[in-house]
Amino acid sequence: MVKVLFDEELAQQYAVPGFGPCNRHKVGETFLCDWRKPDGLCDEAWKAIHHYVMTLTHDGGNFYGGGWLKDNIAICACNDGIRPVIFKLEPVDSQLAT
């Protein structure tokens, strides 16, 4: 995880009292995966990022039309509009992952 964000203004306007930042994931947390959702990763986050994971797993990259991110990384977020978690996705050498 790169960041865990929280929009206080939107939370005050739309969320129930006591609603706060995502407590499911922490900055610095790391998951290794292939085509399956890793244990411990939020289902909603997986829905938002899995297509990037699939692309990186199959040697793809150069996301977002290219030209503004380093090769073979993706910076994406879960789709929680009040408390999104930002993920940095990058391929790892399969030998390192074993």
N, C-alpha and C positions, 0 to 999 in steps of 0.2 A: 504494500500500500504506500502511496505517495502522500496522500492527504485524506483526512476525514473532515468534511466541511459541515457547517450548520447555518442555515439562514434563519436567524432569530425573528426577523420581521414576518416571514411567511409562517413560521411556527406559531407566533402569537396570533396571526390572523386565521389560520386554518387548522392547527393541530390541537389536540386535547391538552389540558394543563399537565405540566410535568414532562412533556415531550422534549427530548434532547438529541444530541448527536448520536449517530449510530454507535452502539456499544458492541456490535458483532465483530468488527475488525479494528485493528490498531495500526498506526503508522509503523512501517518497518516489517510488518508481517509478510511472510513469503510462502507461496504455494508452488509446488512443482506439479505439472499435469501434462497429459497428452490430450486425448480426445474426450476424457471423462472429467466431470466436475470433481475437483479435489475435496476430500473430506474437510469439513469445517468452513468451506466457502459458502456464503449466503446464496440461496437459490436464485434470488432476484438479481444479484450481482452476476452470477453465472449466465443468466439469460441475456444480460446486457453485453457481456464480454466474450462469450464463447466463440462467436464467429471470428474474432481477432485471434483467439487461441488456435482455432482450426487452421487459419491462414498461416500463422507462424509455425505450427506443427508440420505443415506441408511445404516448408521452405519459401513461403510467400512473405511479403512485406511491402514497404513503400506505400503506406496507408495514406488516406486522405488526399489522393491525387498527387502525392509526392511533392518534394521540394521544400518542405518546411519542418520535417522531423528526420532524425537520424535514421539510417536504414535499419530495418528489421526491429523496430520498436513500435509500440502503440501506447498512447496515453488515453485512457478512456474511463468512464465513470459508470457506476450503477445508475439506475434511472429513478432514484429517490430524489425528487425535486427539492425537498426541504433539507435533507441530510445526506447528500451524495458522498460516496467514497470514490476517490480517484485511484486508478490502478495504472501501474507501469508494467506492460507486458513485453517480454523479450525472450527469444529462444536461448536455450542453454545447450551446451554440448551434452548429448545423450549419455556419454561416459561419465560426466560429472553427476548426473541425476541418479545413478545407480548406487 
